Amino acid sequence: PVDCALECTADLAENGADMDDYIAIVRQFYHHEERRLRDAFQAAANEAAGVERGALLGLFEQLGLVSATPEVLDECIELCGFAKAAALEFGDAYQVLMRYRQQHGFAQAELDEIAEAFRKFDYDGSRSMNAAELECVILWLGFPTTFTTVRNVLEECDIDESGEVEFEELVAFVAKYRDHDFMCVRGEFLKYATSEGLPSASARSAMLQLGLLLSLDQARALMAGFPDPMCLWDFVRVVARARRQVRDQTRMNLYFTPVEVVVFRRRFKAQCEDGIERIRNKNLSRLLEELYPNLRISHDANMRARKLLEASDGNGDGHIDFPEFLKMMRLFRYEIRLEELREEKEAAAKTNFTPQAISEFRKAFQLLDQDCSGTVAFDELAPVLSNVWSVTRSDIAALLRHVHADKKDGHLSFVRFLMLMQDLADAGCMDASGAIRPKRTSLA
């Protein structure tokens, strides 16, 4: 229901609707919510004056709020002043629903943590977050993700299409990750559970499917104190406990995965000499030149390298140990992300495509980029374009040369891919929305 309301609001804004239209949509949404809750409430009450607190979870699930937990509902009930009530009347239940909506289904402690992340990663002090900052936020909060996934979710939450989110939008953004995570946990529970619940012997297998690589002893320690078999909510609590451990380790690793940390450690050791776990002197200069190849001839690159070194060298001794090296790699990755966003924004401004069309192009690019390298090879792209428009390989090669594909390896970044799509649109192969026009036998 919330997504539907947001879509309607976005349509109104796009069509130049005024505030009265917006208020009408909001009022319609809340009336719809009230009717749905009243219907579910009356069915659960069964002619009684109210429903027991324990039944409220089922009512919320009927409203589509499947990730509502007993702990969050108890907190909402308490904040609404009904802590001592054994049963709730309809008006009371509606207040709890509104409170739950206001908190986006998070406990206050979780909202505080999201606020902390917002302050921590708002690097530019703009009081809004771009995709590069959001990636750090989501990883810091303990949700596994990729930059590509962050950008896809951002497009769903970014109603004003600014490319950034403010705090309220950030809470909704994180809620999407939480809801997706909960549905995965629920799915694994149902896969392994019997009619009596989830046996502890199967819980570890379920957690492995969720990406929690736990030894048998670690799994037993996490499940200590929980009944065997477990109900859904007990399993949710066990997974949450495991996620916190992974999150704490991820924070120590500056939000890099264990595999990335191994790769970085090898790279770090290759730069160390004499058995000393530090990068010093000429090796440090060599490392900075690897990151900024033109730092000796570009003042801008030189200043960026200096700034990166100063931000990474915590004690200012001019040497880089491994924790400082990880910080350097995190800051450098953030810099690369910003450059990627800037280039894409500039490329999008040069095209005639709508934001929705660019979003669809990005998804198509991601499907073609099967190795997740951030580029698409000519050999992967040519057959697709030839099939859609019946154009020749030489036609496509000419277009690739026009958008300056790397002549060395014939790969396209997304920016170059977007410019290629614009060339196809200019040739009459598609319109500004990205809709494909009839096949052509030539692009001449």
N, C-alpha and C positions, 0 to 999 in steps of 0.2 A: 504493500500500500504506500509506503513512504517513497519508494522508487517511482511509482506511478504519479504521485503528487509532484515530485521533483521534475519528471518529464513534462507534465502539463505546464508547470511553472516556466520551464525552459522554453517550451513552445510559445507561451504567451509573451515572454520577453523577446523572443526572436521576431514575433509578429507585431511588436510595438504596443503591447497591451499596457493599460494604465494600472495604477495601484488598486482601483476598485475590482478589476478583473483578478488581480493577485489575491486580494482578500477573499473573493468569492471562491477561489480554488482552495485556499486554506480552510475556509469554513466548511466547504463540501467534504474535504478530507477528514476533518475531525468529526463531522456528523456520520460519515461512513464508518469511522473507527468506533464511535459510540454504538451504532446499530449492531455491528459485528460482536462487540463485547457483550451487549445486552442479550443478544440471541444465545451466545455461549453461556452467559451467566444464568439465564432462566432455565436452560437445559440442565445445568449442573445443580442449581438450587432445588429443582424438582418441587416447586411450590413452597419451599422454605423461605424464610426471610433473608437468608444469606448463604454463602458458601464457606466451607472451612478453609483455613489458610493453606492447608496442604493441597487443596484442589485448584488453587490459583495457578500453579505451574501448568496444569493441563489446559486451563483457559488461555494462557498466553501462547501455548503451543498451537492451539486452534487458530489463533490470530497470525500464525506464521512466525512467531518469535521463538524459534526452536532452540536458540542458544541461550535462552534465559536459564540461569542456574538458581538453585534453592538459596544460595548465599546472597546473590544480588537481590532476589525478590524479598528476602527477609530484611535486607538493608532498606529497600524502598518502602516496605511496610512500616518500618521503624521511623524513617524520616517523615512519613506522612502522619505519624502520631498514632498508629494502630498497633503498637508493639504488644499490648496486653490483650488484644482482641483475638478470641478463638475463631470467630467467623467474621466475614466482611459482607456488608450490604453492597448493592450495586454502586452507589455513589463512592463508597470507600474503594472498591475495586478499580473504578475509573480513575480516581486520584493516583492510585498505585501505578496504573498503566501510564498515565501522563508523566509521572516521576521517572519511570523506567525509560520512556521515550526521551525525556530530557537528558538522561545520563547515557543514552545510546546503549543501554544494557550493561554498562560497566559499573563496578563497585567504585566508591569514592577513592579508595587507595589506587585503583587502576587509572582513574582520571588524573590523580596527582602524578602518577608515573608518566603518563602521556604529556602532561604539562611540563614536567621536568625535561623530557626528551625534546619538546618544542623549544624550550629555552636553550638547551645544550647545543642543538644542531641548527639553530637559526644563525648560521655563520655570518651572513651579511647584515644581520640586525634589521631586516625588513618587516618583521612580524608576520611573515608568510613564508611558505616553504616550497622550493622548487623540487623537481624529481630527484636531483642529486642529494639534497638534504633529506628528502623523504626516505631514500634508500637507507641512509644511516639510522634514521629513526626506527624504521621497521626492524632492522637487524639488531639494534640496541634493545628493542622491546622483546626480542627472542623469537621472532617469526622468520623462518627461512624464506628468502626471496631472491629475486634477481632484479637488476635495473630495468630490464624489459618488462617484467611483471609489474613493478612499481609504476611504470609509465602507463601501462594498460589500465591499472586500477585508478590512477590519477585521472584519466580521461573520463571515467565513470563518475567521479566525485566532483570534478571541476566544472560546476554549472556555468560559471561566467566565462569559461574557456580562456582564463588568464594564464594557464600553465603553472599556477601556484595555488596553495591552499592556506587559509588562515586557520586559527586554532579549532574553531567549531567544525570546519571541514576536515581537519586532521583527525578529530575524534571519529567522525563518520568513516574516514579512510581506514583507520586502524580497525574499526568495527567490521569492515569487510574481510580483513584478514582473520579476525577472531571467528567470524561466522563460518568462513571456509574451513578453518582449522577444526572447529567444533563438528562440522558435518563429516570431516574425515575421521575424527575420533569416534563419532557415533557409528559411522559405516563399519569401521574395524571391530567395534564392540558387537554389532549385530552379526558380523561374519563369523566370529569365534564364540559367541555366547550360546549357552544352552537355555532351556526353558527356565532354569533356576538362576541364571546369571553367567558371568564370565569366570571360568575357573582360573586360578592363579597360574596353572601350568600353561594356559593358552595366552595369558595376558602379555607375556614377553614377546610372543610371536606377533601379537597385535601391535605392540609398541615398535617392533622392528619394521613393520609395514608403514608406520608413521614416520620413519626415518630416525628413530631413537635407537642408536646402536649400543645396546646395553649387554653387559655380561650377565650370566645367570645370578651371580652374587649381587650385582648392582640392581637387577630387577627385584630380587628378593628384599633387598634393603628398602627400596621404594614402596613395596607393597606391605611392609611390616605395619601391623596395626589395623589393616583392612580385612574385612571378612572374605572368606573363600567359600563359594564364588562371590564375585562383586556385582553390584548393580551398576547401571550406567553411570550414575553420578559419582560413585566411588572410583570407577575407572577414569572418569574425567579428572578427579582430584589427583590420582596417581600420575596421569600424563602431565598435569600441570606441575607437579613436583619435579618430574623428569625434565620438563621444558625449562624450569627455573635453573636447574643445574647446567643445562646446555647453554642457556642465556648467560649465566655468570662466566662460563668459560669463553663464550663468544666475545663478551666484553673485554676479557683479559687479552684476547687475540685481536682487539680493535675491529671486531665484526667480520673478520675473515674466517672462512671455513677451515677445518683441520687440514684439508688437502692443500689449500692455498698457503697455509702457514708452513707446511712441509716444503713447498716449492720456494717460498720466500727465504726459509732458513738455508736451503742449499745455495741460493743466490747470495745470501749474506756471507756465508762461509767462504764462498769463492772470492770474495773481496777482502777477506781477512788474511793477515800474514803473521808468521812467527808464533802461531798458536794462540794469538791474542784475539779474543772475541769482540773486536772493534774494527770499524772501517776508519782508516786514518790516511792523512796526507794525500799522496798521489792516487791511492785507490778511491778515496772519497771524491776527488776531482773527476776521476774516471766514471764513477757512478753518476754524478751529476750530469756529465756529458752524455751518458747513455739516456738519461731522462730528457735532457734538453740538448739535442745534437748541435744546435746552432748557437749555443750560449757564448761562444767566443767572438761571434760576429754580430750578434743581436743584443742590443741593450735591454730590450724587453725580456728576452729569454734569460739573460744574465741576472736581471733583478728578480725574476720569478724563481730562479735556482737559489739565489741568496735567501729569499724569503722562505722558501721551503726548508732550507737547511736550518735557519734560525728557529722556525716553528717546530722542527723535529728534534733538535739538539737541546734536550731538556735542561742539562746542567751547564751548557755553554762552554764545554771543554774542547769543542772542535772535532770531537770523535763521535762516532755513531755506534751504539751497542744494539743488540737485536730488538729490544722493545722500542728504541728510538727509530730503528729501521722500519719496523712495522708501522709506526706513526707516519713516517715519511711516505711509505707506500699508500697508506690510507689517504693522506692529504693530496698526494699526486693523483690518485684515482679520482678523488673529488674534483680536482682541477680538470682532468680529462673529461669527466661527465659534464662539467659546465661548458667546456668548449664544444662538446657534442650538441648540447642543447642550443647554444648560441648559433652554431652552423645550421642546425635544422630550422631554427626560427627564421634565419635570414633566407634560407632556401625556400621555405614555405611562403614567405612574403613575395618571392619572385614568381610564384605559380598563381594560377587562377583557381586552384582547388579549394573547396570548402574544408573547414576543420574536420568534419566527419569523413570526408574523402581521404584526407591525410591519415586519419586514424585507421581507416580500412587498408590503405597502402602499407602502413606499418605492420599490420597483422599479416598481410600477404608476404611482406618481406621476411617476417619472422618464420613463416612456413617454408620459405625457400632457403633460409639460412639454417640448414639442418644441423650443422656442427656448432651453432651458436657462436660463430667467430665474429659476428658483427658485419660480415661482408657476404656478398653473393657472387659466385663465379659466373663468368660468361657461359660456360658449358652447362650450368644449371638453369640459367635464365633463358637462353636462346630457344630451347624446345618449347617452353611454356608460351613465350610470345609468338612463336611460329604457329603453335596450335590455335591460339586465340584469334590471330589476325591473318594467318596464312602468308606471312611475310618471309622473305628469304633471310638466310644467315648473314649475307653481306649487308642487307638493309640494317639488321640489328647491330652488326659490327660498326657501321657508319654512325649510328646513333650513340653507341658506347664511346666512340672517339669524340663525339660532340660534347658529351658530358664529362670528358676527361677521366675516363676510367684508367686505372693504373696500367700503363702499357706493359709493365713488367710481368704482372701476374693475372691481368684481366679480371680483377675483382671490383665490385661496386659496394660502396658504403650506402647507408640508407639515404643520405643526402643526395648522392649521385643517382640512386635508384629513383628518388622523387623527381629529379630533373629529367630523367629518362621518361617517366610517366608524363611530364609536361610536354616533352617533345612528341610523344604519341598523341596527346590531346591536340597539340598544334597541327598534327597531321590528320586530324579528324577521326582518330580512333576511339576517343572517349570524350565525355563532356566534363564540366567543372565539378560535378558530383562524383566523378570516377566511373560513371555508368559506361559500359562498353557499347560502342556502336558497331554496326555490321562489319563483318570481316572484309579486309582489304587485301589485295594481292600485291600492293606496292605502297611504300611510304614516300614515294617521290612526289 
